[in-house]
Amino acid sequence: MDRATLAEFLRRRREALQPEDVGLPAGARRRAPGLRREEVALLAAMSTDYYTRLEQQRGPQPSEQMLASLARALRLDAGERDYLFQISGRNAPSAVAVATHVAPALLRVLDRLDDTPALILSNVGEVLVQNRFADALYGDQSHHTGLARSTIYRWFTDPDERLIYPEDDRARQSRAQVAGLRAAHGSMGPRSRAGELVRALQQESAEFAELWERHEVARRFEDHKTLIHPQLGPIEVDCQALFTEDWSQSLLVLTAAPRTEAAEKIQLLGVLGNEQFPAPAR
């Protein structure tokens, strides 16, 4: 680990960013250029003391997970991310680290969406980052681990995952989940994360196994849907997706028609935040 080079790289990347580049308010006049250390720490979900020690050449060797968080917080592209790993004494990013590195172009768009739910997903349904409106609508998705990081996997193995959709729309959603996974499986291959999910779900879900045999392929199904919030009730939204060039990640933005009840409910999501709500009766 090259502590001096790591410290200098982190400092320069931090100073090259402005608050508006990462979706933060500018606040009072700043005496130094770029982001503050505490702002980078907040974006990377680490303590300010830990980040400060890295910039002061006093910190321990960061883990791969910590480096991936720093790369995302500092909006590094793939080359810069790999360099960060190298100077930190880590091997080239593992498949997990690469999969969780959010495309900077999508992240820049997400940073500017501060009035409606938006989230970035991998092509196997893993939520990589979400804004506060999406937190309030879907709940915090960051605590899931293993195969359960995939919303597709949870859809077929955890009945509670289906509560956000009306009962009469769940069959369509099941088809959409399988069709999306088949598209990912086709591009990634059987030995990929998509292949691992397919093999697990074929064993654990008879519904998935039956739908998989239909050979439906689609990256998106309906663009208009109703979602059920445990406090606000049904919310009709339009869904728009922006994909990376290789289709490995997508930015999903949910909006409602202006001056409608749904639009009012979305604004209420911003007020409610990501509080813990009781699940609706099943």
JOCORGI-V309863 format. One record per residue. RES is the residue in three letters. BURIAL is I if it has 9 or more other ideal C-beta (glycine too) atoms within 8 Angstrom, else O. D_LAST is the distance of its C-alpha to the last C-alpha in Angstrom with 1 decimal. Layout:
BEGIN
res->RES burial->BURIAL d_last->D_LAST
res->RES burial->BURIAL d_last->D_LAST
END
This chain:
BEGIN
res->MET burial->O d_last->52.1
res->ASP burial->O d_last->54.3
res->ARG burial->I d_last->53.3
res->ALA burial->O d_last->55.8
res->THR burial->O d_last->54.8
res->LEU burial->I d_last->51.0
res->ALA burial->I d_last->51.7
res->GLU burial->O d_last->53.8
res->PHE burial->I d_last->51.3
res->LEU burial->I d_last->48.3
res->ARG burial->I d_last->50.5
res->ARG burial->O d_last->51.8
res->ARG burial->I d_last->48.4
res->ARG burial->I d_last->47.0
res->GLU burial->I d_last->50.0
res->ALA burial->O d_last->49.6
res->LEU burial->I d_last->46.2
res->GLN burial->O d_last->45.8
res->PRO burial->I d_last->42.7
res->GLU burial->O d_last->42.0
res->ASP burial->O d_last->42.0
res->VAL burial->I d_last->38.9
res->GLY burial->O d_last->37.0
res->LEU burial->I d_last->38.4
res->PRO burial->O d_last->40.3
res->ALA burial->O d_last->44.1
res->GLY burial->O d_last->44.5
res->ALA burial->O d_last->48.0
res->ARG burial->O d_last->51.1
res->ARG burial->O d_last->51.1
res->ARG burial->O d_last->54.2
res->ALA burial->O d_last->53.4
res->PRO burial->O d_last->52.2
res->GLY burial->I d_last->48.7
res->LEU burial->I d_last->45.6
res->ARG burial->O d_last->45.8
res->ARG burial->I d_last->45.1
res->GLU burial->O d_last->42.2
res->GLU burial->I d_last->40.6
res->VAL burial->I d_last->40.9
res->ALA burial->I d_last->39.4
res->LEU burial->O d_last->36.4
res->LEU burial->I d_last->35.8
res->ALA burial->I d_last->36.2
res->ALA burial->O d_last->33.9
res->MET burial->I d_last->36.9
res->SER burial->O d_last->39.0
res->THR burial->O d_last->42.0
res->ASP burial->O d_last->44.3
res->TYR burial->I d_last->43.3
res->TYR burial->I d_last->43.9
res->THR burial->I d_last->47.1
res->ARG burial->I d_last->48.5
res->LEU burial->I d_last->48.0
res->GLU burial->I d_last->50.1
res->GLN burial->O d_last->52.7
res->GLN burial->I d_last->53.1
res->ARG burial->O d_last->51.9
res->GLY burial->I d_last->48.4
res->PRO burial->O d_last->47.3
res->GLN burial->O d_last->46.6
res->PRO burial->I d_last->43.3
res->SER burial->O d_last->40.7
res->GLU burial->I d_last->39.6
res->GLN burial->O d_last->36.3
res->MET burial->I d_last->38.1
res->LEU burial->I d_last->40.5
res->ALA burial->I d_last->37.7
res->SER burial->I d_last->36.3
res->LEU burial->I d_last->39.8
res->ALA burial->I d_last->40.4
res->ARG burial->I d_last->37.4
res->ALA burial->I d_last->38.3
res->LEU burial->I d_last->41.9
res->ARG burial->I d_last->41.0
res->LEU burial->I d_last->43.1
res->ASP burial->O d_last->43.6
res->ALA burial->O d_last->43.7
res->GLY burial->O d_last->47.4
res->GLU burial->I d_last->47.0
res->ARG burial->I d_last->44.0
res->ASP burial->I d_last->46.1
res->TYR burial->I d_last->49.0
res->LEU burial->I d_last->46.8
res->PHE burial->I d_last->45.9
res->GLN burial->O d_last->49.5
res->ILE burial->I d_last->51.1
res->SER burial->I d_last->48.5
res->GLY burial->O d_last->49.7
res->ARG burial->I d_last->46.7
res->ASN burial->O d_last->46.8
res->ALA burial->O d_last->45.7
res->PRO burial->I d_last->41.9
res->SER burial->O d_last->39.9
res->ALA burial->O d_last->37.5
res->VAL burial->O d_last->34.6
res->ALA burial->I d_last->36.6
res->VAL burial->O d_last->37.5
res->ALA burial->I d_last->34.0
res->THR burial->I d_last->32.8
res->HIS burial->I d_last->35.8
res->VAL burial->I d_last->34.7
res->ALA burial->I d_last->37.1
res->PRO burial->I d_last->39.1
res->ALA burial->O d_last->39.4
res->LEU burial->I d_last->35.6
res->LEU burial->I d_last->35.4
res->ARG burial->I d_last->38.1
res->VAL burial->I d_last->36.2
res->LEU burial->I d_last->33.0
res->ASP burial->I d_last->35.1
res->ARG burial->O d_last->36.0
res->LEU burial->I d_last->32.6
res->ASP burial->O d_last->31.9
res->ASP burial->O d_last->30.2
res->THR burial->I d_last->27.3
res->PRO burial->I d_last->24.7
res->ALA burial->I d_last->26.6
res->LEU burial->I d_last->26.3
res->ILE burial->I d_last->28.4
res->LEU burial->I d_last->27.2
res->SER burial->I d_last->29.1
res->ASN burial->I d_last->29.4
res->VAL burial->I d_last->27.0
res->GLY burial->I d_last->24.2
res->GLU burial->I d_last->25.0
res->VAL burial->I d_last->24.7
res->LEU burial->I d_last->28.2
res->VAL burial->I d_last->28.2
res->GLN burial->I d_last->26.3
res->ASN burial->I d_last->27.3
res->ARG burial->O d_last->26.0
res->PHE burial->I d_last->24.2
res->ALA burial->I d_last->22.3
res->ASP burial->I d_last->21.6
res->ALA burial->I d_last->20.0
res->LEU burial->I d_last->18.0
res->TYR burial->I d_last->16.9
res->GLY burial->O d_last->17.7
res->ASP burial->O d_last->20.6
res->GLN burial->I d_last->20.9
res->SER burial->O d_last->24.2
res->HIS burial->O d_last->23.1
res->HIS burial->O d_last->22.0
res->THR burial->O d_last->24.9
res->GLY burial->O d_last->26.1
res->LEU burial->O d_last->24.5
res->ALA burial->I d_last->21.2
res->ARG burial->I d_last->23.1
res->SER burial->I d_last->22.5
res->THR burial->I d_last->19.4
res->ILE burial->I d_last->20.3
res->TYR burial->I d_last->20.1
res->ARG burial->I d_last->16.7
res->TRP burial->I d_last->15.3
res->PHE burial->I d_last->16.3
res->THR burial->I d_last->15.8
res->ASP burial->O d_last->12.7
res->PRO burial->O d_last->9.3
res->ASP burial->O d_last->8.3
res->GLU burial->I d_last->11.3
res->ARG burial->I d_last->10.0
res->LEU burial->I d_last->7.6
res->ILE burial->O d_last->11.0
res->TYR burial->I d_last->11.9
res->PRO burial->O d_last->11.4
res->GLU burial->O d_last->10.4
res->ASP burial->O d_last->14.1
res->ASP burial->I d_last->15.4
res->ARG burial->I d_last->13.9
res->ALA burial->O d_last->16.8
res->ARG burial->I d_last->19.3
res->GLN burial->I d_last->17.9
res->SER burial->I d_last->18.2
res->ARG burial->I d_last->21.8
res->ALA burial->I d_last->22.6
res->GLN burial->I d_last->21.6
res->VAL burial->I d_last->23.8
res->ALA burial->I d_last->26.6
res->GLY burial->I d_last->26.8
res->LEU burial->I d_last->27.0
res->ARG burial->I d_last->29.7
res->ALA burial->I d_last->31.7
res->ALA burial->I d_last->31.6
res->HIS burial->I d_last->32.5
res->GLY burial->O d_last->35.4
res->SER burial->O d_last->36.9
res->MET burial->I d_last->36.2
res->GLY burial->O d_last->37.1
res->PRO burial->O d_last->35.8
res->ARG burial->O d_last->36.8
res->SER burial->I d_last->34.8
res->ARG burial->I d_last->31.5
res->ALA burial->I d_last->30.2
res->GLY burial->I d_last->31.7
res->GLU burial->I d_last->30.2
res->LEU burial->I d_last->26.7
res->VAL burial->I d_last->27.5
res->ARG burial->O d_last->28.9
res->ALA burial->I d_last->26.0
res->LEU burial->I d_last->23.3
res->GLN burial->I d_last->25.6
res->GLN burial->O d_last->25.4
res->GLU burial->O d_last->21.7
res->SER burial->I d_last->20.0
res->ALA burial->O d_last->21.3
res->GLU burial->O d_last->19.7
res->PHE burial->I d_last->21.5
res->ALA burial->I d_last->24.7
res->GLU burial->O d_last->24.7
res->LEU burial->I d_last->24.3
res->TRP burial->I d_last->26.9
res->GLU burial->O d_last->29.4
res->ARG burial->O d_last->29.3
res->HIS burial->O d_last->31.1
res->GLU burial->I d_last->29.6
res->VAL burial->O d_last->30.8
res->ALA burial->I d_last->29.8
res->ARG burial->O d_last->29.5
res->ARG burial->O d_last->27.5
res->PHE burial->O d_last->25.8
res->GLU burial->O d_last->24.7
res->ASP burial->O d_last->26.0
res->HIS burial->O d_last->23.9
res->LYS burial->I d_last->20.2
res->THR burial->I d_last->17.4
res->LEU burial->I d_last->15.3
res->ILE burial->I d_last->12.5
res->HIS burial->I d_last->13.4
res->PRO burial->I d_last->11.3
res->GLN burial->O d_last->14.5
res->LEU burial->I d_last->16.4
res->GLY burial->O d_last->14.0
res->PRO burial->O d_last->15.2
res->ILE burial->I d_last->18.3
res->GLU burial->I d_last->20.6
res->VAL burial->I d_last->22.7
res->ASP burial->I d_last->25.5
res->CYS burial->I d_last->25.7
res->GLN burial->O d_last->29.1
res->ALA burial->I d_last->30.1
res->LEU burial->O d_last->33.3
res->PHE burial->I d_last->34.3
res->THR burial->I d_last->37.0
res->GLU burial->O d_last->40.0
res->ASP burial->O d_last->38.9
res->TRP burial->I d_last->35.3
res->SER burial->O d_last->34.1
res->GLN burial->I d_last->32.2
res->SER burial->I d_last->30.8
res->LEU burial->I d_last->30.1
res->LEU burial->I d_last->27.2
res->VAL burial->I d_last->27.5
res->LEU burial->I d_last->25.0
res->THR burial->I d_last->26.7
res->ALA burial->I d_last->26.3
res->ALA burial->I d_last->29.1
res->PRO burial->O d_last->31.3
res->ARG burial->O d_last->31.1
res->THR burial->I d_last->27.7
res->GLU burial->O d_last->24.6
res->ALA burial->I d_last->23.0
res->ALA burial->I d_last->26.1
res->GLU burial->O d_last->25.9
res->LYS burial->I d_last->22.3
res->ILE burial->I d_last->23.6
res->GLN burial->I d_last->26.4
res->LEU burial->I d_last->24.0
res->LEU burial->I d_last->22.4
res->GLY burial->I d_last->25.9
res->VAL burial->O d_last->26.1
res->LEU burial->I d_last->22.9
res->GLY burial->O d_last->23.7
res->ASN burial->O d_last->21.6
res->GLU burial->O d_last->20.4
res->GLN burial->O d_last->17.5
res->PHE burial->O d_last->14.6
res->PRO burial->O d_last->11.6
res->ALA burial->O d_last->8.3
res->PRO burial->O d_last->6.3
res->ALA burial->O d_last->3.8
res->ARG burial->O d_last->0.0
END
